Amino acid sequence: MTNPRDLITVQRLIPAPADAIFDLLADPSRHPEIDGSGTVLGPSSGRARRLAIGDVFGMNMKMGLGYATRNEVVEFIDGRRIAWRTLAAAPLDKVFTGRIWRYELEPAEGGTLVRESWDISREAPLSRPLVRRFMGSQARVNMARTLERIEQRFTS
C-alpha cells in the first residue's frame, strides 16, 4: 500500500472530451506545451507519436542545468489513464529515480475531470524522504499549472 505522504494528486474539471485530452497526454512531443514546471524541453526523438503500455521515451529537461530522463509507460487505459515512470541516467539512477506521473480522466458533466498524480512510492528508497521534503509542495503547484495549461489548449 502506498504511503499517503508519497502521493500528491490535483484535479480540475476541463471543458473538453476525455479522448481529446488523452491524445494530448499520450503524445510526448506535446508535453512542453502543457508542462507547468517549465522544466520539460521536449522528447529526445523530437517526433510526434502516440504512447502505449511498455513504451519508453526520452525527455530533454532543464532545471538550472540540462539533463535527460528515460520514461516508461507503466499504466495505460486508452482514453482514461496513462502513467509513466521517470528513470534517471546513471549514476543518479541509484538515488533519484522512479517517480510516477499519472493522469486519470473521468467524463463528467461539463467536460472531463482530470487528475494528475505525483507518486514517489517507487522512488529510490534512500532519496524518498528528500524528494518528499524538497519537491512535494512544488510538485503540487506545478501540477495545478499543468492542468490549467491543458485546459487552455481546449479553451483558447
FENFEN-V434469 format. One record per backbone hydrogen bond with DSSP energy under -1.0 kcal/mol. CO is the residue of the C=O (numbers start at 1). NH is the residue of the N-H. If there is no record, write none. Layout:
co->[CO,CO]
nh->[NH,NH]
This chain:
co->[3,4,6,8,10,12,14,14,17,18,19,20,21,22,24,26,27,28,30,31,39,42,52,55,57,58,59,60,60,61,63,65,67,69,70,71,72,73,75,77,77,80,81,82,83,83,84,85,86,87,89,91,92,92,97,99,100,101,102,103,104,106,108,111,112,113,114,115,116,117,118,119,120,124,124,127,128,129,130,131,135,136,137,138,139,140,141,142,143,144,145,146,147,148,149,151,151,152]
nh->[6,7,120,118,116,114,16,112,21,22,23,24,25,26,27,51,30,31,33,35,62,60,55,73,71,44,69,41,42,67,65,63,61,59,87,57,85,54,83,80,81,105,77,103,74,75,101,72,98,70,92,94,95,96,124,86,119,84,117,82,115,113,111,108,14,106,12,104,10,102,8,100,123,127,128,131,132,133,134,135,139,140,141,142,143,144,145,146,147,148,149,150,151,152,153,154,155,156]
